Amino acid sequence: MPSVFSQIVEGKLPAYRIAETQDYLAFLDIRPLTRGHTLVIPKKEIDYMLDLDEPLYVGLWLFAREVARAIHGAIPCERVAFAVVGVEVPHAHIHLVPIRSMADLNFQNPRLELSEEEFRSIAAAIQAKLREAHPQKTAS
């Protein structure tokens, strides 16, 4: 059975898409640690990050960097943290989490509950920043 992320890629499950290329997708985490918490995935379903072939692995990190820059410009934060945990969904992914302190990156923290309007607003703000630098990578 395809992972929940593969189902998002295929359009079978909804997501607040931020950016997309032929090989990668970035979308808001629906259970965010902070406003703007985004997941970046390869579209190809591979469970473990270290099992990605080198071009896909490198491309994922380059894509994540561009999305993180847009998040940093759109969301008030000190930094955008990158986290690879990889046990909650069997599909390689990177968490991009806007943080003000290390405490914001604790995955044991209660998750935010945001309205659809808040998610849409956050996605639009990040997309606007991404469009400024890379119009071809913004999801519609």
ZIDAPE-V189325 format. One record per backbone hydrogen bond with DSSP energy under -1.0 kcal/mol. CO is the residue of the C=O (numbers start at 0). NH is the residue of the N-H. Records with the same first field share a line. If there is no record, write none. Layout:
CO = NH, NH
This chain:
2 = 6
3 = 7
4 = 8
5 = 9
6 = 11, 12
7 = 10
14 = 16
15 = 27
17 = 138
18 = 25
22 = 42
23 = 20
24 = 40
25 = 17, 18
26 = 38
31 = 111
33 = 36
36 = 28
37 = 95
38 = 26
39 = 93
40 = 24
45 = 91
47 = 50
48 = 51
52 = 56
53 = 57
54 = 58
55 = 59
56 = 60
57 = 61
58 = 62
59 = 63
60 = 64
61 = 65
62 = 66
63 = 67
64 = 68
65 = 69
66 = 70
67 = 71
68 = 72
69 = 73
70 = 74
78 = 98
80 = 96
82 = 94
88 = 90
93 = 39
94 = 82
95 = 37
96 = 80
98 = 77, 78
100 = 103
101 = 104
102 = 105
105 = 108
114 = 118
115 = 119
116 = 120
117 = 121
118 = 122
119 = 123
120 = 124
121 = 125
122 = 126
123 = 127
124 = 128
125 = 129
126 = 130
127 = 131
129 = 133
133 = 136
136 = 19
